[in-house]
Amino acid sequence: MSLEIWSKKINPFFNKLILIVDDEDDIRDLLTYHLIKCGYKVISAGNGMEALKILNPLPDLMVVDIMMPEMNGIELCQEIRNNSMTKIIPFIFLSARDTEIDEIYGLNTGADDYLKKPISLKVLESRIQSLLRRTLINTNEIEFGPLKLILDEFIVKINEVTINLTQTEFDIVKLLVSNPDKVYSRDELINRVLGADVIVTERTIDVHIRNIRSKFKEYSDCIKSMRGRGYVFRDDFDK
């Protein structure tokens, strides 16, 4: 099997173009090397000003450090979002600042995701695939191994067998599966799935998760409980 065929097999987004923007040469080189190994095309820039000069062709996704000279990541994100040609590009922030306020500010600026340095290359790859999956035109299905979600029909299948979920259970699974390796607190799940104006206890989410796991049977461990933090979907089917 050739390297190209193998790369296509393990990466459904083979040859997608990723733009890395970071003023630290070592980090830029490490991310470039890793993503090329994963099957992506990669271009890079040392700051926001350089990045704006190489947006032709448009990248399929951008990975951007926040703290940079000349034009920082926040300013670059604002430029990208204010341009009708580039505003839909998925955007991931990297930052050495790890407070919740920094993360919220970064996301409110217009980024799709936010990772704290030092980053896990495995987590970065997972987040990239998650964002690319969400931006595919006319995509109505999400698949991980034996697990398949058919979004407009509100159907979940495992090994092509339909799993009967309630609407709330489906919405929880959809949110977790759309963002693998991202930990959601119980409060976040309540707000994102049930709505901020719905008054329920965190115990309600625990009950829904327990029901989902019961229906997933031998694949229940793909939805993991993170003690004191919340819940996360992990693509561990082949492990």
Residue pairs with C-beta under 8 A, 6 or more apart in sequence:
1 9
4 14
7 14
7 38
7 39
8 14
8 39
10 39
11 38
11 39
11 40
11 129
12 129
12 133
13 39
13 40
13 60
13 128
13 129
13 132
13 133
14 39
14 40
15 39
15 40
15 41
16 40
16 41
16 60
16 61
16 132
17 40
17 41
17 42
17 43
17 57
17 58
17 59
17 60
17 61
18 35
18 40
18 41
18 42
18 43
18 59
18 60
18 61
18 62
18 63
18 128
19 42
19 43
19 44
19 45
19 51
19 54
19 55
19 59
19 61
19 62
19 63
20 28
20 31
20 32
20 35
20 42
20 43
20 44
20 45
20 62
20 63
20 64
21 44
21 45
21 46
21 47
21 48
21 50
21 51
21 62
21 63
21 64
21 65
21 68
21 73
21 76
22 28
22 31
22 44
22 46
22 63
22 64
22 65
22 68
22 94
23 46
23 47
23 65
23 67
23 68
23 69
24 65
25 46
27 65
27 94
27 117
28 44
28 46
30 121
31 42
31 44
31 63
31 121
31 124
32 42
32 44
34 121
34 124
34 125
35 42
35 125
35 128
36 42
38 125
40 128
43 54
43 59
45 51
45 53
45 54
46 68
47 68
47 69
47 70
47 71
47 72
48 64
48 68
48 70
48 71
48 72
48 73
48 75
48 76
48 79
49 70
49 71
51 62
51 64
51 71
51 76
52 71
52 76
52 79
55 86
58 85
58 86
58 89
59 89
60 89
60 90
60 132
60 135
61 89
61 90
61 91
61 92
61 128
61 131
61 132
62 80
62 89
62 90
62 91
62 92
63 92
63 94
63 124
63 128
64 73
64 76
64 77
64 91
64 92
64 93
64 94
64 111
65 73
65 93
65 94
65 95
66 72
66 73
66 74
66 93
66 94
66 95
66 97
66 102
66 106
67 73
67 95
67 96
67 97
71 79
73 93
73 94
73 95
73 106
74 105
74 106
74 109
77 91
77 93
77 109
77 110
77 111
78 109
78 110
79 86
80 86
80 87
80 89
80 91
80 110
81 87
81 109
81 110
88 135
90 112
90 131
90 132
90 134
90 135
91 110
91 111
91 112
91 113
92 111
92 112
92 113
92 114
92 115
92 124
92 127
92 128
92 131
93 106
93 107
93 111
93 113
93 114
93 115
94 115
94 116
94 117
94 119
95 102
95 103
95 106
95 114
95 115
95 116
95 117
96 116
96 117
97 116
98 116
103 114
103 116
106 114
107 113
107 114
112 131
113 127
113 130
113 131
113 182
115 123
115 124
115 127
122 181
123 181
126 180
126 181
126 235
127 179
127 181
127 182
129 180
130 178
130 179
130 180
130 182
133 139
133 142
133 178
134 178
140 150
140 151
140 152
141 148
141 149
141 150
141 151
142 148
142 149
142 151
142 174
142 177
142 178
143 149
144 177
144 180
144 222
144 235
144 237
145 235
145 237
145 238
146 158
146 159
146 219
146 237
147 156
147 157
147 158
147 177
147 219
147 222
147 237
148 156
148 157
148 158
148 160
149 155
149 156
149 173
149 174
149 177
150 156
150 157
151 174
154 167
154 170
155 162
156 162
156 163
156 165
156 170
156 173
157 163
158 216
158 217
158 219
163 215
163 216
164 215
165 173
165 212
165 215
166 208
166 211
168 193
168 194
168 208
169 208
169 211
169 212
169 215
171 193
172 189
172 193
172 205
172 208
172 209
172 212
173 212
173 223
175 184
175 189
175 192
175 193
176 184
176 223
176 231
176 232
176 233
177 233
179 233
180 232
180 233
180 234
180 235
181 232
181 233
181 234
182 232
183 226
183 229
183 230
183 231
183 232
184 192
184 230
184 231
184 232
185 229
185 230
186 202
186 205
186 206
186 230
186 231
187 202
188 230
189 205
189 230
189 231
190 196
190 198
190 200
190 202
190 204
190 205
194 200
194 204
205 231
209 223
209 225
209 231
212 220
212 223
213 220
213 223
214 220
216 222
216 223
219 237
221 236
222 233
222 234
222 235
222 236
222 237
223 231
223 232
223 233
223 234
224 231
224 232
224 233
224 234
225 231
226 232
